[in-house]
Amino acid sequence: MIATSARLLRLLAVLSSRPSWTNAELAERLDVTERTVRRDIARLREAGYGIDSEGGPYGGYRLGPGKRMAPPTLDDEEALAVFAALREAPGDDPAAMSALLKLRHLLPARVIEQLDAVDRSSVDIMQVERRRVAVPLLFEVATACHRGERLTLTYCDARGTETRRQVDPHRLVRSPNRWYLVAFDVAKHEWRTFRADRIVAAQTTGVIVELNDPPDAADMVTKMLVSDYPYYAIARVAVPLARARHIVPTHLGSCQADGPDTTLVTIGGVTPDSLAAALFRLPTPLRLVASDAVCEAVRRRVAQFIEAVQCADGDYSRARQGDGGNEARDGTIA
């Protein structure tokens, strides 16, 4: 019985590896007779797996779409990757916790040992408080986006006031910290962004709508995030648009082409100092247009860097003199 079950799981894994297999190919791959393959296919169908047959000389078997599929077979690296992704979910997410427990139960001992080593050797310093989005609600909104179906949202704004909105959903956008829904507000007759964690409920209406000239959802959310900052600066960087989008975090800034090799970057910050720090982290020279407060913060940071370099040079010279002109043994600066 154990050998038969193992063979059935292997048959499922083989079937899922490509669109179609002939009976002879499966028999050769599994090292069994074609009669055994037909018998195993019948067992899997009885168990509820959707396996379609294709007639003709080149026909065979394939797993049918939308039907019960095989349990996933993961190698060690894939299992670790899935486990790590689930660990990134909020700690109170019951779906993620349930999946973690099931996955751990199925993993071989060598993989569990690796996971335990990660737990023992790592420290979490993430302090960001985030409201969790219910997974069923996220799926409900995503399905409405896919179908083009109008939604009735119960939405809680920043002041805690709940309102009901009729919206035509377009796209869900994920930023580093949260999910956003980009949708057309029917009553206000304009495109809006809604924080998914503030959606109390989403009800489908059965009304299918056709969106006219929908916006770029990611660009709309990016501009909204930047505009929420009290301070911002515009920097012209000598890199193409694609490269600029790679080096500028989407939650901090937006990019606009200014020629084939130049990009205008708009970056936001909570304070002038934090904005100056973000500008210094850009790995490219730039020309800056900003408010006086931001420019002053940049000048102050430049002065601090120059002073630190001068102090380090003096300390290094004294260290060499005190050590008879030799390099410091530990390679550090006092």
N, C-alpha and C positions, 0 to 999 in steps of 0.2 A: 504493500500500500504506500509506504514511504517513497519507494522508487518511482511508482506511478505518479504521485503528487509532484515529485521533483521534475519528472519528465514533462508534466503538463505545464508547470511554471516555465520551464525552459522553452517549450513550444510557444507559449504566449510571448516570451521575450523575443524569440526569433520572428514571430509574426509581426511584432511591432517595430522591427528594425528596418523594414522596407515595405512599400505598398502592397506587393503581391508575391506569393510563393506557389510554385506547382507542388503537387503531391510528391513527385520524385525528388525535388529539391529538398523538401522538408525531411523526407525519409533519409536522404544522404546526410543532411546536416545533423540530424538527431541520431543517426546510426541505428535506425529501426526499419521495419518493413513498411511499405505503403499502406498495407492493411492496418497496421498499428496507428499510422497517422490518421486514417479515416476514423478509426475507433476513438482516438484521443480528441479529434475535432468534435465528434458527437458528444463526448463527455463535457467538453467545454461549453458547447451550446446548451446542454441540459443545465449547466451551472449558471447560465445567464449571460455568457459572453457572446457578443454579436460578431459572428464570423461568417462572412459572405462567401459564396462559391461563385466562381466565374467559369462558364462552360467553354467548350472549344478546345482545340489542340494546344493552345497556349494559355488555357485557363488555369485556375488554381484557387487559393484561399487568401482572404485579406480580412483584417479587422474592420468592421463597419463603423463609420463615423457616428458619434452621438450615442453609442451603445456602451454597455459595461466593458471597461477596458482592463487590461492586466495591471496588477499591482506593480509599482515602479521597482525596478532593479537598479540599485545605485552602487557604484564602486566607492572606495574609501573617500576619495577626494570629493565626489559628488555629495556623499552623505554629510561630510563635514561642511560643505558649502551651504547645503540646505539648513543644517542645524544652526550655523552662524547667522543665516538670514532670519530664521525664526527667533533667534535670541535678540535681534534688533527690534522686535515688536515691543510695544509697551508692556510692562510687567503684569498689568491686570487684564490683558487680552486673553479671554478663556479659550478662544479658538487656537491661538498660537501656543498656549500652554498645553492644550490637549494634543496638538500635533507634535510638540516636543516630546511628550511622554510616550506617544505611540512610536515615534521614530527611534527614540532611545531603546525601547523594548525590542525593536527589530534589528538593531545594529549588532555586528559581531563584537566580541570582547576587545579586540585590538583597536577598534574605532572608539569604543567607549573609553578606553584607557587614554587615548589622545584627547578626547573631550574633557575628561577629568583633569588632565595636565593643563589644558587651557584655563579651566576654572581656577585651579590652584595657583596659577602663575600670573593671573591678570587682575587688575584693579579698575573699577568703573568710576570715573570722575564726572560723568555726564550729570549735570544738574538742571538741565532744561526741563521745565514743567510743560507738558503738552496734554491737551484734552484729547482723549482717544475717540476715533471715529469707529462706530459700530460697523463691523464687516458686512452684515446683511444690508445695512443702509447704503454702504459704498457700492455693493453689487447692484442694488436697486437703481441707484442713480446712473451707474455705468451702463446698465441695460437700457435705461431710458435714452441715454445719449446715443447708444447704438441703434435703437429703433426709431429715434426721432419722435419720441412720445412726450407730450406735455406733462409737466409735473406740478403738483400743488405742494409747496414747501411750507413747513412750519419752521420759521427761522428766528433765532435769538441774536439780536445785535449786540454791539459792544456794551451797551447800557443795561443789558439783561431783558430788554423788551421783546416779546414774541409777536411776530406778525405772520400772516399767511400770504404767500406769494404764488402767483401763477407764472411759471417760467417754462421756456422752451430750451432744454439742455443741449449744450454743444459738446463740451469736452471737460474731463477731469484733468487737473494739472497738479503734479506733486512737486512741492518745493522741498528744500532740505528739512523744514520743520513741520509742514502740514500739507493737507490736500485742499485744493480749491475747485469749485465748480464754476465754469464760465457758461452763462446762460442768458437768454434774452428775456428780460422782465416785461411781461405782457402789459401790465398796468402802466408802468413808467415808460414803456416803448423805447427801451435802450438796453444795450449790452451791459451786464454787470458781472462781478466776481463775488462768489459766496464762499466763505470758509466752511469746509465740510464738517468740521467739528462743532459748528454752530447750527447745523441743520438738525432740528429735533425730530422731524419726521418728513418723509417724502412719499407722496401718494400718486400713483399713475392715474391718468384721467381717461385713457383710451383714445385721446385725440392725437392723431399723427399729423405732424407739422413739417413744412419744408422751410429750412432756414435760408434767408436771403442774404448773400454776401457775409457769411460769418467771419469774425476776426481771427487772427492768429492767437489761439488761446494761450500758448506759452508766453508770447510777447506781451499780451495784455496783462497777465499775472505778474510778469517781471516788472513792467512799468508801474503797476499798482504797488508792488512791494517797495520800489525805489521811492515813489512819491510819498509813501508813509513815513519816510525818515525826515526829521526836522532839518537836516543839513545835507547838501549834496554838492557835487562838483562835476564838471565836465572836463575830461582829459582827452587829448588827441594823441593816440599811440600809433607808432609807425609799424603796424602789423596788419595783415588782412583781416577781414571780418571773421572768417572761420577760426583763425588763431586767437583773436580777441575773445570770442565766445568761449574758447577753451580755458583761458586764463582768468576770466572774470566770473566769479560766482554769481549765479542767476539771482540769488536772493539779495545781492548787494548792488548789482548794476545791470544796465542794459547797454546793448551795442548797436551802433548804426554805421553803415559803411560811409566813408568819406573819400571815396576813390578806391582804386584796386588794391592799394597797399597801405591804406590809412583807415583808422576807425575812430569814431567818436564814442567814448565810453562815459556814461552817466552813472556815478556811484553815490550811494547814500550812506549816511552814518547817524548814529544817535547823538554823538558829540563831535565837535571839530577835531578833537584828538583821535577819536576812533576812526574818523574819516581819513585823517592824515596817515594813520597806521595802515589802513586798507590800501591807500595809494602807494605807500612804500613797499607793500607786498607784491605789487604788480611787477613781474620780471621783464620789464621793458621800459626804455626812456619814454617820457611823456611831456606834453605841454599842457598846463593847467589853467582852467577858467573856473574861479570859485569866489565865494564871498570873502570879505576881509577876515572874518573869524577863522575860516578854514585855511586861508593863505598864511595867516599868522601861526596857526598850529603847525603847518608844514615847515615854515621857517624855523620855528622853535625845535622841531624834531631834527632838522638838518644841523642846527647848531649843536644839539646834544650829541649827534653822531660825530661831528668834527671834534668836539671836546673829548669824547671818549677815545677816539683814535689817537689824539695827541697824548692823553694820559697813559694809554697803553704803551705807546712808543717810549715814553720816559721811564715807565716801570720796567719795560723790557731791557732798556739800556743799563739801568741800575742793577738788574738781576744778572746781566752778563758780567758787569764789573765785579760784583760780589762773588761770582763763581769763577773768577780768574779768566773771564772771557769765554768760558764754555757755555753751551746751551743748557738751559734748566733741565735737570734730569727727568722730571716728570712731564715736561712739555707744557706746563701751565704758567699763567701769569699771575703773580701775587696780587 
